[in-house]
Structure formats: C-alpha cells, structure tokens
Amino acid sequence: MESNFVPSTILRRWSIALILLSALAFLPSLAMSQNPHSAVLNWTLSTDDTIAACAAPNTCLQNVYRATGVCSATSTFSIVNSPAATAATFTDTAVSVGQTYCYQVTFEINGLESLPSNQVSAVVRPFAPSNLARQVN
C-alpha cells in the first residue's frame, strides 16, 4: 500500500496554521481603536494647593470621582483618576455614547481629603453625520 504522506506538505500546513493563528491573535488589537469620545473636566485648584504645602513628593493630589447617571445626593462615586496636585484638568476617555456621568473632585494633603467640589454632569452624545452634500438637478 502506497502512502501519500509527505512530511514537507504537513510542515507547510502547520506553518500556515501557525501564521494564521498568530495573525488572529494580533487582530483584536488591530480591531480595537481608541474611544474618540471623552469628557473633559476643568477646575480651579484648592487655595490650600500651594508650592509650600505640596513641596514634598506625593504630599498632595487631586481625586477625580465619577458616578454613572444624573448627579444627585445619592450618586455613588468611584475614583477614576488621581492627577498631580498641580493638575486642574482631566480627560475621561472611558465613556460610552448615550451615557450620563456625574463628576466631582477633591484635594488631598498627606492623606487628608477635602470635601468634594460641586458636581457636574456630562452626557456623551454621538457624533453628528459629516460630509453632507447636495445635488441640484
């Protein structure tokens, strides 16, 4: 009985299969793109946020809190970022279209956190269509 077994053919098939598996493993990173939507927050620094008070490393920082939904007295917040003490802005890129978020900021010196700032809400709206054209006949 003759055998059609050819080692080089099997080796080529395995090589192709490995190349395809490697490509498939790489595809999710290609398919995922950065979220083009964001919420940009700006605030005025605490009057206690001074060069003298925050001279030592890691002495002072801001805490940016976010809750999902409309701002209310019962909003449940989580820290989303702790920028440096001198930061007065934060861009939240972990947002979803159609979602409403509520934000507040605190200032911290030596682990002692201030009361929260006022709350602001942000509604992430979808982008408008573009490249509208007309044709007149």
MINUGU-395303 format. One line per 10 residues: number of its first residue (from 0); their letters; for each residue x, y, z negated of C-alpha. Coordinates in steps of 0.05 Angstrom, whole numbers. Layout:
<rs>
NUM	A	X:Y:Z  ...
</rs>
This chain:
<rs>
0	MESNFVPSTI	0:0:0  27:67:21  28:125:-27  14:196:-5  47:221:-69  95:277:-51  129:309:-112  143:374:-76  68:383:-60  49:373:-132
10	LRRWSIALIL	104:420:-154  78:474:-106  7:464:-131  30:471:-203  69:534:-185  9:564:-151  -35:546:-210  14:578:-259  18:641:-217  -58:645:-214
20	LSALAFLPSL	-64:634:-290  -11:688:-301  -49:735:-255  -115:720:-290  -84:733:-358  -60:800:-331  -127:821:-300  -163:841:-364  -110:894:-377  -119:919:-306
30	AMSQNPHSAV	-194:919:-311  -195:957:-377  -188:1031:-367  -184:1085:-419  -250:1114:-442  -260:1180:-405  -309:1204:-457  -288:1238:-521  -310:1283:-578  -261:1339:-593
40	LNWTLSTDDT	-262:1368:-664  -230:1433:-687  -229:1462:-757  -197:1515:-800  -144:1488:-847  -156:1489:-922  -129:1551:-958  -90:1501:-1001  -55:1474:-939  8:1516:-947
50	IAACAAPNTC	81:1504:-929  99:1507:-1003  45:1458:-1026  58:1409:-969  134:1413:-964  148:1342:-986  136:1287:-934  68:1253:-937  44:1301:-991  -14:1330:-951
60	LQNVYRATGV	-60:1304:-897  -128:1313:-867  -180:1258:-864  -229:1256:-806  -293:1217:-822  -345:1192:-773  -415:1164:-781  -460:1138:-727  -525:1175:-717  -551:1244:-733
70	CSATSTFSIV	-518:1280:-792  -557:1272:-857  -546:1269:-932  -548:1193:-927  -497:1186:-869  -447:1130:-882  -377:1154:-863  -313:1117:-847  -244:1147:-837  -226:1148:-763
80	NSPAATAATF	-161:1186:-767  -114:1218:-817  -76:1272:-779  -18:1311:-809  -33:1368:-856  -19:1420:-802  -67:1388:-753  -131:1426:-741  -158:1385:-683  -174:1312:-668
90	TDTAVSVGQT	-199:1279:-605  -242:1217:-616  -237:1172:-555  -272:1113:-588  -341:1138:-570  -397:1109:-527  -443:1142:-478  -512:1154:-507  -488:1151:-579  -493:1206:-630
100	YCYQVTFEIN	-437:1215:-681  -431:1257:-744  -363:1282:-767  -333:1314:-829  -262:1330:-851  -227:1330:-918  -159:1355:-941  -114:1314:-987  -55:1334:-1031  -18:1280:-1069
110	GLESLPSNQV	-77:1232:-1062  -128:1282:-1089  -181:1292:-1036  -223:1354:-1027  -298:1355:-1019  -318:1344:-946  -325:1401:-897  -391:1417:-865  -417:1363:-819  -421:1369:-743
120	SAVVRPFAPS	-455:1322:-695  -435:1303:-624  -478:1269:-572  -437:1233:-519  -473:1246:-453  -460:1211:-387  -421:1248:-334  -463:1282:-280  -460:1256:-209  -410:1291:-165
130	NLARQVN	-396:1306:-92  -467:1325:-76  -471:1344:-2  -525:1366:44  -540:1356:116  -586:1402:154  -617:1378:219
</rs>
